[in-house]
Amino acid sequence: MNVFLRQDVAENYDSYYKTDFGKKVDKLEKKIISELLNDIQKEKLLDIGCGTGHWTDFFVRHGFQVTGVDSSESMLNIAKRKNIKAQFILANSENLPFEDESYSIITSITMLEFVENQDKAIRELYRILKKGGWLIIGCLNADSTIGMNNKKDEVFKHANLFRISDLKSMFYQFKLLKINQGVYVKENYEIIEPLNNLNNIEPAFIGLLLQKL
């Protein structure tokens, strides 16, 4: 089930980023992804699973020419209302309307967790990405505090979260260049800062920089 097809979920999605907790998490996640973008040339970028355009806007502000793709018309309608300088396309990540090797940069942030056939979606990413191209993935860690409590959340109870070992296996076709992770959360959902007393707490967010050889 794609929970984001529901109008109520789409309308309430961005409200998370307006909470104090959401703002802190968002800042830390964007720092993680920013570091993965450091050495990538600013050109055409395909943002798959763009939703309401939250991350699409981030990539635009970083100087990329962005096309956002999502399977939820409700989410895309919200993205379009934001006047983000990007193109938006309604399409399913398992069957994308792009030619082989048509993009040199593809991003997908917390999208694969909600895909019915993850292997098929990853094969589509591989097909569309140019040789030598970059793939940036952002995922929630199943072993984190957030991951272990996802069944209590109305949206993320529908998600299949990953461990780092899962991600390494899933993206075996690509060369893994870098893993960047962070967002450490206590059981009471306080952000741990500074990072000097983690007590074996797993990071909530995992960023991967991969390349198609």
Residue, then its C-alpha position, 0 to 999 in steps of 0.5 A: m500500500n502506498v500511503f502517500l496516495r491518500q489525500d490526508v497524508a499528503e496534506n499533512y506531510d509537510s507539517y512534520y517539518k514545522t515541528d521542533f523535532g522535525k526541524k532538527v532532524d531535517k537540518l541534520e539529514k540535509k547536512i548528511i546529504s550535502e556532504l555527499l553532494n560536495d564533489i558532484q558537478k551541478e547539472k541535471l538531477l532526477d529526484i525520484g520519490c520527490g513527494t511534496g518537493h521538500w528535498t527537490d527544493f533543497f537540490v534546486r537551492h544547491g544549483f542542480q537542474v531538477t526533475g522530481v518524480d512521484s507516484s502520488e498525484s496528491m503529493l505532486n500537487i502540493a509540490k507544484r503549489k510551492n513554485i519550486k524551479a523544477q519539473f514534476i512528473l507523475a510516475n511509478s519508481e518501478n516503471l519510469p518513463f526515461e530512456d536508458e542512461s539518461y541522467s548522470i545524477i539520481t537522488s532518492i530520499t526515504m522513498l525505497e522504504f515505501v516501494e512494493n518491489q524494491d529490487k525492480a525500483i533499484r533496477e530502474l535506477y541502474r537502467i536510467l543512470k549513466k555510466g560513471g553517474w552518481l546515485i545518492i540514497g537516503c534511508l531510515n535505519a531499522d535499528s535506530t530508535i525511530g526505526m524500532n518504533n516505526k509501527k507507532d507512526e501512522v505513515f512509517k508503519h507502512a514502511n520497510l526500513f533497512r540496515i546498512s548491511d541490507l543496503k549494501s546487498m541491495f545496491y550490489q550493482f553499484k560501487l559504494l563510494k561513501i556512507n554518511q550517517g547521523v541523527y541520533v535519537k534517544e528513546n524519549y525522542e530527544i536529539i543527541e547533541p553533541l555526539n559524546n554519549l551515544n551508548n550504542i544508539e544507532p543513527a536514524f538516517i543513512g546516506l549513501l553515495l554510489q556510482k554506476l561503473 
